Amino acid sequence: MGNPSVVFPDATAVSITYVKAKLTAVGSAALVKPRRPSNWNGANPAELVTIHRSGGVRMNLVADEAQLTISSYAPTEEEAHDLAQYVRAFLLGMTGHTASGTAVYRVQEFSGPALLPDPT
């Protein structure tokens, strides 16, 4: 009979919606997008978070193990660090909650924050 086809929710969209709401709640005006907009120049707002799916596999018939890559941009390294730490905490806090109608069973960190300066 084979495995039935399952269409999982978009982990990127679910995460973006969740992080946007959490950042707004702490007073941040950071943009949260799947990729850096081509016209983004670090102003209005000066902070940006990108969240995109960079891999992952189906764990079983009902669970997807999406791998997400998150980048934080801000005018200074310190501000980018702080923004990254907020996003990190928010995403790790999704475990056991429902976000955008999607049950989040587990969030596991694969690699912590790293300074990767943007050459532009």
Helices and strands as residue ranges (DSSP letters): H 11-25, E 31-33, E 48-58, E 64-73, H 77-92, E 98-99, E 102-103
